[in-house]
Each structure stands twice: as C-alpha cells, then as structure tokens.
Amino acid sequence: MYSRALVSALVVFAFVGCAGMTVTTTSTGLDGKTTVRSSDPAEQARIDAKERDKEAYAKAIAEAPRRSPQDPIQVAVFETTVAEALSKALDRKQLDESLRRELSADPLLRIVPVTGLTGSAARIGASDEDRIAAAREKGISPDVWVMPHVMLEDAVGSSGGRLVSVKAFTLLSGVVSAYGTGATQSKEQGTVFQNAQVVRNAAMSIRAAVVGGLGPNLPDHEAVAALQEERRRKAADTIAEQAGILPEDDTATRMRKLMDLAKQPKQPAQSSAQE
C-alpha cells in the first residue's frame, strides 16, 4: 500500500509533468508539523524564507524579557460557538456579554471582543487557527486568545441519593498565548438551569489560567513591539528586493514596481496530505 506522502508526491509529478503547472502541496506529519512544498523554485524559496522568519521570531520571543507581574494582559475573547443542541435555547449574545463582563473583573485583564468574522472563519467547525488568522487580519493583536464553546456533555449527577446520567451544560474554553508560549483549557459544567453560574465559574477559571498560568511566561510588551517592528522592516526589504526597487528610484518608480509585482500571477494548484 502506498503511503499518503508518496501518493501526494505522485500527484505533484502528474500535475507538473502533464500540465506544466506549478503545484503547492501541504503535508502534516504525525508530530503535527505542517510542511509546504512547491514545484516552482522561486515560490519554494519564498516559502522557506517565510518559515525561517517564523522560526527566528519564535526564538526571539522565547529569549525576550518576560512581562512584569503588574503589566496588563490583553485578552481577545471570541464569540462563543454553540453546539446545535443548544443553538435555539441559548441566548449567545447574553452569554458573551456575561463572560466578558466577568473576565473584566480582573484589573490586570484588558478584554478585546472578537466579533464579525467572515469567510471560512465564520463557518461551523472552523479551526482555531482559521479564527485566529481572521482576527489578526482585522488588526487584533492580543497577548492571549480565548475561544469559548458551549455544549451538552454526558456527566454523572445524583438524584434521590442515587447516581444518574445527565446532560451537563458545559463551557469549554481554549486559552492560548498569542506568542506560542503556552496553551491550556478551562472547563466548567452544571445543569442547564445553572448556566449563569457556569459562566461565572468559567470566567474565574479563565482568569486564573491567563494571569497565573500563561501570564508569567508572556513576553514584555516593549520587547514584542521592537521585534515586530524589525520583522516588518525585513518584510518590507524583501518585497522591495522582489520588486527590483533601487535606492535611487523615485516614489513614482517605486510604486510602479510594486504594482508590477502585485500583478504577477500566483495561482498554483494545491493538494494536501497527511504523513
């Protein structure tokens, strides 16, 4: 039996050999690491450069000074995703407002609502990565992401002194450092009639996860700002090099070269595989 990686390679060969088109493949290994490969050398060079930049930034973040315990933490809270079984009975807007209000009770936290996502990030079952990417495109750049999800989950309760199986109102929240320095989950449960208390308990749990769990390992804001500015400068230099911009070019010439670069076709076929 052929491995998925081999099948993916054969697909690439077929596309390039038969149609002469550029093919970009994305494969995910068993370790969860994603690798992107392109049949076009120039595109592969760009992919490799982007990956090196990502790794260098992660290393710089890991080596940066840590935040002071008194420094505020910006927390971006997504709209709660609701399981279908609760979609008609639950007022999501009210739940979101309650959760954000409870989180704001901690003086260290600066709550930023994430709303109005569109495209693939708004669909049911959208991955956390898609939602975070969409939020970044809206200019949201926090220290921590919080992604709440409400569902009914099997649990064991008691009735008349006996253990019984019940459907518990469950608020599960992913709590993720925006710098890749840590991640955890908060999970609180109760009956469907205790949903307000579940939200309060969840907020307490999330606050503890952010301040006590992720907080000590978050990088200093000034250090992050300096790293991001350097990253933007390098990105601008790379684009200028790709466009063929020279130091002596005037503004009109620079703009023309940038427009020419933007017009270059980039529509590679794509396939994906899991190794």
C-alpha positions in Angstrom: 0.0 0.0 0.0 1.3 3.4 -0.9 1.9 6.0 1.9 -0.1 9.2 1.7 3.2 11.1 1.3 4.1 9.0 -1.8 0.6 9.5 -3.3 1.0 13.2 -2.7 4.4 13.2 -4.5 2.9 11.3 -7.4 0.1 13.9 -7.7 2.6 16.7 -7.8 4.6 14.8 -10.6 1.4 14.3 -12.6 0.4 17.9 -12.4 3.9 19.3 -13.2 4.8 16.7 -15.8 1.5 16.6 -17.7 0.3 20.2 -17.4 3.4 22.1 -16.7 1.7 24.0 -13.9 3.0 25.0 -10.5 1.8 22.8 -7.7 2.0 23.6 -4.0 1.5 20.7 -1.5 0.8 20.9 2.2 1.5 17.8 4.3 1.1 17.2 8.0 3.3 14.7 9.8 2.3 12.6 12.8 4.0 15.1 15.0 1.5 17.7 13.8 4.1 19.8 12.0 3.0 21.2 8.6 5.3 21.3 5.7 4.7 23.2 2.5 6.4 22.3 -0.8 6.2 24.0 -4.2 7.3 22.7 -7.6 8.3 26.3 -8.5 11.9 27.1 -7.2 11.1 30.8 -6.7 7.9 30.0 -4.8 9.8 27.4 -2.7 12.4 30.0 -1.8 9.7 32.3 -0.6 8.1 29.5 1.4 11.5 28.6 3.0 12.2 32.3 3.8 8.8 32.7 5.5 9.4 29.5 7.6 12.9 30.8 8.6 11.4 34.1 9.6 8.7 32.3 11.7 11.3 30.2 13.5 13.6 33.2 14.1 10.6 35.2 15.5 9.6 32.3 17.8 13.2 32.0 19.1 13.4 35.8 19.7 10.1 35.7 21.6 11.4 32.8 23.7 14.5 34.8 24.6 12.8 38.1 25.2 12.3 39.6 28.7 9.2 38.4 30.4 6.4 40.8 31.4 6.2 42.3 34.8 3.5 40.8 37.1 1.9 44.3 37.2 1.7 44.7 33.5 -1.8 44.4 31.9 -2.6 41.5 29.7 -4.7 42.0 26.5 -7.1 39.1 26.1 -9.1 38.7 22.9 -12.3 36.8 23.5 -14.1 35.2 20.5 -17.8 34.9 20.2 -18.9 31.6 21.8 -19.5 28.8 19.4 -22.7 26.9 20.4 -23.4 23.2 19.8 -26.5 22.6 17.7 -28.4 21.0 20.6 -28.3 24.4 22.4 -28.5 26.8 19.4 -32.2 27.5 19.8 -32.4 27.6 23.5 -29.4 29.7 24.3 -29.0 33.5 24.0 -25.4 33.6 22.8 -25.2 37.4 22.9 -26.2 37.5 26.5 -23.7 34.7 27.3 -20.9 36.5 25.6 -21.6 39.8 27.4 -21.8 38.0 30.7 -18.5 36.2 30.1 -16.6 39.4 29.0 -18.1 41.3 32.0 -16.9 38.6 34.4 -13.4 38.5 32.8 -13.2 42.3 33.1 -13.5 42.0 36.9 -9.7 41.2 37.0 -7.9 44.6 37.0 -5.0 43.1 35.0 -7.0 42.0 32.1 -7.9 44.2 29.1 -10.7 42.4 27.2 -11.0 42.7 23.4 -14.1 41.2 21.8 -13.6 39.3 18.6 -16.8 39.6 16.5 -17.9 39.8 12.9 -15.6 37.2 11.5 -16.4 36.2 7.9 -15.5 33.6 5.3 -14.1 30.2 6.4 -13.5 31.5 10.0 -17.3 32.0 10.4 -18.4 28.6 9.3 -19.4 25.9 11.8 -16.4 23.8 12.7 -13.8 26.4 11.7 -10.5 25.6 13.3 -8.9 27.8 16.0 -6.1 28.6 13.5 -8.6 29.9 10.9 -10.4 32.0 13.5 -7.2 33.5 14.9 -5.8 34.3 11.5 -9.1 36.1 10.6 -8.9 38.1 13.9 -5.3 39.1 13.1 -6.5 40.3 9.7 -8.9 42.6 11.5 -5.9 44.1 13.3 -6.5 42.3 16.6 -3.2 41.6 18.3 -3.6 40.5 21.9 -1.4 38.6 24.4 -3.9 35.8 24.8 -6.7 34.3 22.8 -9.8 32.8 24.5 -12.1 30.6 22.4 -15.3 29.6 24.3 -17.5 26.7 23.2 -20.8 25.7 24.8 -22.3 22.2 24.5 -24.2 19.5 26.3 -22.0 16.7 27.6 -22.7 13.4 29.3 -22.0 13.6 33.0 -22.9 11.8 36.3 -25.2 13.5 38.8 -27.2 12.5 41.8 -31.0 12.2 42.3 -32.6 10.8 45.4 -29.2 9.7 46.7 -28.5 7.7 43.5 -26.1 8.4 40.7 -27.7 9.2 37.4 -26.5 10.0 33.9 -27.3 13.6 33.0 -26.6 16.1 30.2 -24.4 18.8 31.6 -24.3 22.4 30.4 -20.6 22.7 29.5 -18.5 25.7 28.8 -15.1 24.7 27.4 -12.6 27.4 26.6 -9.3 27.2 24.8 -6.8 29.7 26.3 -3.8 30.3 24.1 -0.8 32.6 24.3 -0.6 34.7 21.1 3.2 34.2 21.2 3.3 30.4 21.2 4.5 30.4 24.9 1.7 28.2 26.2 -1.9 27.0 26.0 -4.4 25.4 28.3 -8.2 24.8 28.6 -10.9 25.8 31.0 -13.9 23.5 31.5 -16.9 24.2 33.8 -20.2 22.3 34.0 -23.6 22.5 35.6 -27.2 21.8 34.8 -28.9 23.8 32.0 -30.6 25.8 34.8 -27.2 26.7 36.2 -25.8 28.2 33.1 -25.3 31.7 34.6 -23.2 30.1 37.4 -21.3 28.1 34.9 -20.3 31.3 33.1 -19.2 32.9 36.3 -17.1 29.8 37.2 -15.7 29.7 33.7 -14.6 33.3 33.9 -12.8 32.6 37.2 -11.1 29.6 35.7 -10.1 31.6 32.6 -8.7 34.5 34.7 -6.6 32.1 36.7 -5.3 30.4 33.5 -4.4 33.7 32.0 -2.9 35.5 35.0 -1.4 32.6 36.9 -0.8 30.1 34.2 0.2 31.9 31.0 1.0 35.3 32.4 4.4 34.7 33.9 5.7 33.4 30.6 4.3 36.2 28.3 7.0 38.4 26.8 7.4 42.1 27.7 5.2 44.4 25.5 8.1 46.8 24.6 10.3 43.8 23.6 7.5 42.4 21.4 6.9 45.8 19.8 10.6 46.1 18.9 10.7 42.5 17.5 7.6 43.1 15.4 8.9 46.4 14.0 12.1 44.7 13.0 10.1 41.9 11.4 8.0 44.4 9.4 11.2 46.2 8.2 12.7 42.9 7.0 9.4 42.0 5.2 9.4 45.4 3.5 13.0 44.9 2.4 12.2 41.5 1.0 9.3 43.0 -1.0 11.5 45.8 -2.3 14.1 43.3 -3.4 11.5 41.1 -5.2 10.1 44.2 -6.9 13.6 45.3 -8.0 13.4 48.6 -6.2 16.7 50.6 -6.2 17.9 53.2 -3.7 17.9 55.9 -6.4 14.3 55.1 -7.5 11.8 58.0 -7.0 8.4 57.5 -5.4 6.6 57.0 -8.7 9.1 54.4 -9.9 8.8 52.5 -6.6 5.0 52.5 -6.8 5.1 51.2 -10.4 7.5 48.4 -9.5 5.3 47.4 -6.5 2.2 47.4 -8.7 4.0 45.3 -11.3 5.0 42.8 -8.6 1.4 42.6 -7.3 0.1 41.9 -10.8 2.4 38.8 -11.2 0.2 35.7 -11.4 0.3 33.4 -8.3 -2.4 30.7 -8.8 -0.7 27.4 -8.0 -2.7 24.2 -7.8 -2.7 22.8 -4.3 -3.0 19.4 -2.7 -2.7 18.2 0.8 -1.6 15.0 2.5 -1.1 13.7 6.0 2.0 11.6 6.5 
